[in-house]
């Protein structure tokens, strides 16, 4: 099984989360580790940095979706000619991109669960 604390440390080192969010993301990391562990080609691949990054990507994406859904902070603010805006959609898009790139980088260590091949009878 993939070490949950390695995934949290990866996110902390990448400065993707605040200290408070690092505590709140633990259940998401645990679920992501269990999911990705089931896709490992070999058990010893659980320590590979690309696999840990893939778990971090899955956890961060799910955490971002939950966090932005419940976030009541401002979307935009205008002061004179300057406008500052923050979009929940862009946060989710960035997390999705990170997840997809991390899973792609770890593809050699994971089985493909999204592809189905069936024979066609003529």
C-alpha positions, -999 to 999 in steps of 0.1 A, spaced: 0 0 0 11 35 -7 21 55 23 -4 83 30 21 104 49 44 104 18 15 118 -2 8 145 23 45 154 25 46 156 -13 17 181 -12 33 201 17 67 202 -2 50 213 -34 34 241 -13 0 232 -28 -18 235 5 -17 255 37 -10 237 70 -47 237 78 -56 222 45 -29 195 49 -48 183 80 -81 185 61 -69 165 31 -58 134 50 -90 115 43 -87 124 6 -51 112 6 -61 79 23 -88 72 -3 -65 81 -32 -38 58 -19 -63 29 -16 -76 36 -51 -42 39 -68 -28 9 -48 -55 -12 -64 -41 -2 -98 -4 -9 -91 12 -34 -115 35 -45 -86 32 -38 -49 68 -25 -47 58 4 -71 40 21 -42 73 39 -32 79 53 -67 78 91 -66 56 92 -98 30 70 -80 31 92 -49 26 122 -71 -4 105 -88 -20 99 -54 -14 135 -45 -30 146 -78 -61 124 -72 -64 136 -36 -59 173 -44 -85 172 -72 -112 157 -50 -102 180 -21 -104 210 -44 -139 201 -57 -152 198 -21 -134 229 -9 -146 251 -38 -181 239 -34 -182 250 2 -160 281 -2 -180 313 6 -151 337 1 -151 364 -26 -151 356 -63 -139 391 -73 -131 424 -59 -127 458 -76 -108 488 -63 -107 516 -88 -92 504 -120 -79 471 -106 -100 440 -104 -89 408 -86 -109 377 -93 -107 341 -83 -127 314 -99 -137 280 -84 -138 267 -120 -102 276 -126 -91 260 -93 -108 228 -103 -94 230 -138 -58 234 -124 -63 205 -100 -77 184 -128 -47 192 -150 -23 183 -122 -41 150 -116 -41 141 -152 -4 149 -157 6 130 -126 -15 99 -136 1 100 -170 36 102 -155 28 72 -134 12 52 -162 41 27 -165 34 16 -129 -4 14 -131 -28 -8 -148 -52 9 -172 -88 7 -159 -103 31 -185 -97 9 -216 -119 -20 -225 -111 -43 -254 -138 -67 -267 -138 -90 -297 -163 -82 -324 -181 -111 -340 -189 -106 -377 
